[in-house]
């Protein structure tokens, strides 16, 4: 899979989100972790029921 942004670009996006929108870093990490877990479940065909 081709990266959408580089690591440096993602750090800058995170910093902007934290500084300008006031979203806590922990919230960003929780949201990212949840998205990764959900994508993994879809890829594995797991039933969320």
trRosetta pair geometry for C-beta under 8 A, 3 or more apart (Angstrom, degrees):
i j d omega theta_ij theta_ji phi_ij phi_ji
3 6 6.6 86 122 -89 141 40
5 9 3.9 -123 179 94 108 129
5 10 5.2 138 100 -57 121 80
5 13 6.9 34 137 -13 171 139
6 9 4.6 98 51 6 76 103
6 10 7.0 -140 94 -5 41 86
7 10 5.7 -55 -149 36 32 111
7 11 6.5 36 152 -21 65 103
8 11 5.7 -50 -149 32 33 113
8 12 6.6 32 152 -17 63 105
9 12 5.7 -55 -152 37 33 112
9 13 6.3 34 150 -19 66 105
10 13 5.5 -51 -146 37 35 112
10 14 6.2 38 153 -21 66 103
11 14 5.7 -52 -148 36 30 113
11 15 6.3 31 153 -20 64 106
12 15 5.7 -53 -146 36 31 112
12 16 6.4 32 154 -19 64 105
13 16 5.8 -54 -148 36 30 111
13 17 6.3 31 154 -20 64 106
14 17 5.7 -58 -150 36 30 112
14 18 6.3 25 155 -16 66 109
14 25 7.2 54 175 -122 110 87
14 28 6.0 105 -138 172 96 164
15 18 5.8 -57 -146 39 29 109
15 19 5.9 14 162 -7 67 115
16 19 6.1 -62 -134 47 25 100
16 20 5.3 -12 -179 14 67 121
16 21 7.7 56 135 -4 65 96
17 20 7.0 -55 -108 51 13 87
17 21 5.2 -31 -161 34 54 124
17 23 5.2 -38 156 48 94 121
17 28 6.4 112 103 -88 140 130
18 21 7.4 -5 -48 53 6 82
18 22 7.5 38 -176 -120 37 12
18 23 6.1 -91 -98 69 45 70
18 24 7.2 44 -128 -140 89 17
18 25 5.6 8 -101 -65 131 79
18 28 7.2 -64 -67 -24 93 140
19 22 8.0 -16 155 -67 12 44
23 27 5.4 -109 177 76 90 132
23 28 6.3 101 126 -53 115 92
24 27 4.6 99 66 0 85 102
24 28 7.3 -148 101 -4 50 83
25 28 5.5 -51 -154 33 40 115
25 29 6.4 36 151 -17 69 105
26 29 5.7 -56 -148 38 33 110
26 30 6.2 33 154 -19 67 106
27 30 5.7 -52 -143 37 31 111
27 31 6.2 31 157 -18 64 108
28 31 5.9 -60 -150 38 27 110
28 32 6.2 24 155 -17 64 110
29 32 5.7 -55 -144 39 30 110
29 33 6.1 31 157 -19 65 108
30 33 5.8 -55 -145 38 28 112
30 34 6.3 29 156 -19 63 107
31 34 5.9 -54 -148 36 28 111
31 35 6.4 28 154 -19 63 107
32 35 5.8 -57 -149 36 31 111
32 36 6.4 30 154 -18 65 105
33 36 5.8 -54 -148 35 31 110
33 37 6.3 30 155 -17 65 107
34 37 5.8 -56 -148 38 30 111
34 38 6.3 28 155 -17 65 108
35 38 5.8 -55 -145 38 30 109
35 39 6.3 31 155 -19 64 107
36 39 5.7 -55 -147 37 30 111
36 40 6.3 32 154 -21 64 106
37 40 5.7 -54 -149 35 31 112
37 41 6.5 32 153 -19 64 104
38 41 5.7 -52 -148 35 33 112
38 42 6.5 34 153 -18 65 104
39 42 5.7 -54 -150 36 33 111
39 43 6.3 31 153 -19 66 107
40 43 5.7 -56 -146 38 31 111
40 44 6.1 18 158 -8 66 112
41 44 6.0 -65 -143 46 27 103
41 46 4.2 -81 -156 54 82 119
41 48 6.4 65 159 -72 148 95
42 45 7.6 31 -180 -73 30 33
42 46 7.7 -68 -52 39 21 80
